[in-house]
Every structure is written in C-alpha cells, then in structure tokens.
Amino acid sequence: MNKNALLEAITTEYDHWQKLIEKISPEKWVRRDVRGKWSVKDIIAHIAWYEREMISLINMRQLIDSELWDRATDERNQIIFEQNKNRSLKDVIEESGIIHGDFIHALNTLSDEDLLDASHFKDMPGDWVPWKIIAGNSYEHYRQHIPDLLQRFSILPAISIH
C-alpha cells in the first residue's frame, strides 16, 4: 500500500458512503432506529470520532492513547454515542465535513515509508502496520456501516460494496 492508493481507497469509499447517505431523506437522519438505537446522524458522528483520532496519530506521528481506546469496542462506541446523541444534525454534519477534510490533509503529509513502518510513529507496536490502522478507521469503517443503512432504509445498492 502506498499513499496514493490509500488516498484513492479512502476517497472512493467516502464518496460511496456520502452517496448512500444522500439517498436517505434528511428528516430520517435523526431517527434512532438504524443500528439498535443509533440514527444516521449518530453513525456520522461515530465515524468522525475515529477519523479525528487518525488525524492525531498522523499529525503527532505518535500513537496517542485516548482513554476510550482502553475500553472494549462496544463500550467505546457507546461512550461516543452518549457524547454526541444530543448534538444537532447541522453541527454533526459540519464537524464531520471539517474532520474529513483535515484527515485527508493530514494523510497527504505522510510518505509511503510512513505508511509501512510502525517505527515512524512513537509508541506504535513494531508489528503494527500504520496504513492498516488508518484503513480500519476510515474506508473499512465506512464499509462496515453501509449494510446498516441499506437494510434499514431498504436502499438498493447502486454503488459497489467491497
């Protein structure tokens, strides 16, 4: 994996994600019945949290351990949900767009070598592969939530799901 391929995968999958969301009428974005008690808005805030974490990783070139990373995934996700559930749709959408733009900007500061070598990031375990960490918290994460939306809103996938 090199930087251009990673950026292309993220851009392509983010575009697919955005096109899918656009097929849902905005008034349905706040209904909490997509993934258990989550709404489309909650999923957008959830994804933005993970992208924000990747911005810190990239900009600091350090594995910065947010206290939430020490929690089990379901517990971490529940805390992220609680932190965002009362925010307005407008606020979540605006912040998500800013975070994604900052994420892409941060990715552009990385070299191909950075993406392959954990030693380029302070405190990252040597057997980790940086691009895989970034992928898991970006384009693979978008893919993970697409089935929730397709099923809940009975959307026929006009986009390719990888």
Secondary structure as GFF3:
##gff-version 3
##sequence-region A 1 162
A	DSSP	alpha_helix	3	22	.	.	.	ID=ss1
A	DSSP	three_ten_helix	26	28	.	.	.	ID=ss2
A	DSSP	alpha_helix	40	60	.	.	.	ID=ss3
A	DSSP	three_ten_helix	67	70	.	.	.	ID=ss4
A	DSSP	alpha_helix	73	84	.	.	.	ID=ss5
A	DSSP	alpha_helix	89	107	.	.	.	ID=ss6
A	DSSP	alpha_helix	112	116	.	.	.	ID=ss7
A	DSSP	three_ten_helix	118	120	.	.	.	ID=ss8
A	DSSP	alpha_helix	130	136	.	.	.	ID=ss9
A	DSSP	alpha_helix	139	153	.	.	.	ID=ss10
###
